[in-house]
Amino acid sequence: MVKLPEIVNEAWKNREEKIIFTTVDNNAIPNTIYITCVARYGEDLIAIADNHFDKTKKNILSGSKGSVLFITKDGKAYQAKGTIEYHKEGKIFADMKTWNPEKLPGHAVATLKIEEVYSGAEKVFG
């Protein structure tokens, strides 16, 4: 587990609700979705509830890396990039069930292991 810079942690705490999640398929064609059911898990994971994934799930299961783009309430953008795992059971899945709204299915949870973070063109981590 790595420790992210405080600037990244503070930006995450001060983010807007909607976040953009991008994966790519085997032909390097991107798929981008809005996500709202998301949380940090540990120091270096972003957990994303799979409530209605289709192409996103296919991309993850085929080995896609991904990125999460979020904007702070004061308008500064951050992009976290890394590898993705898909969990249908276990500790991370159980944790997702505690914060994902009950009205949503929560089929699984994808975790993005943060390997790099950018704010605009500036690399702030990795």
Secondary structure, DSSP 8 states (H G I E B T S, - for coil): -----HHHHHHHHTB-S-EEEEEE-TT--EEEEEE-SEEEETTTEEEEEESS-SHHHHHHHTT-EEEEEEEBTTS-EEEEEEEEEEESSSHHHHHHHHHS-TTS---EEEEEEEEEEEETTEEEE-
